[in-house]
Amino acid sequence: MTSKLPLILVAALVICGCGGSGAGRRGSRADAGRQLRIAVIPKGTTHEFWKSIHAGAIQASRELTELREDDREQQIQVVEGFLSQGVQGIVLAPLDSRALVRPVEEARRAGVSTVVIDSRLESDSIVSFVATDNHKGGQLAAGRLGELLGGKGKVLLLRYAEGSASTTERERGFLEELHARYPGVALVSADQYAGPTRETAKRASENLLNRYSGEVQGIFTPNESSTVGMLLALQDIGLAGKVRFIGFDAAATLIDAVRTRQLDGVVVQNPMRMGYLGVKTMADHLLGKPVEPLVDTGVMLVTAANLDSTATQAFVNPPVARYLNEP
């Protein structure tokens, strides 16, 4: 961490509400002895993506409660709860682009700043938005899938969840790029949602595959859980590696599937960098330093051909354990 002051990272998901502490570097005498209390609130804790966010934010606590990725009310309560705990800033990955607007605006009125990471919030009451260019990620997926299909065939899009701004942007980028570059590719389904977990995603995938059995040559899924769920469904019916399939995120299961060519590619983000820059941006703001309103944390397409490159490994194999004290 390059912050020039001691930094307390108050994890939103710590058992008993006990705050963890992260080590910053010593800075100027003016900053000596100062501490910032910043709450880092992800969408959930069950996916590898959020572990990387946690590591990037240098979270010290390892015992986390489970925050479901469809529990908007719980996340609102977490935000509201931190307003009474003396935090100066919140780094938030909002579950819903609208549902979290009210608590964030309440935080601003209470003198607590918010940096939003991962998913856009429909509010002007934030300091900065630190995230992947999700629209570009969807475009990368469409380009790869259209190329693999030779510009023709039938594909389906299994969406993630209503209200999730990040995945909605990926889906929009995918659809726009596919229509623009590959008009010969027909979309047979784009209105079904995977839901918040691998299990709900697998059930939704099974329903789609049963409905369009023998028709579909290509598939796109826009996040970790939807991609894992679809992969499991394809494996169960012996179609993994036979239907062209592009997913999203760098879970170990998905990287293994790319290596064995059961996945034709995954668009990956840099969640550790996102967590790091989210906290650093908030710290800079609280110290009165200028910050950018939009910070792009990077996105790339990973295939079997580039999987072992140095550039790819920086995205798919970040040093998470070093910061979470995991073996």
Summary of the structure (lengths in Angstrom):
residues: 327
radius of gyration: 20.1
end to end distance: 20.9
largest distance: 68.7
contacts: 1212
relative contact order: 0.15
helix: 39%
strand: 20%
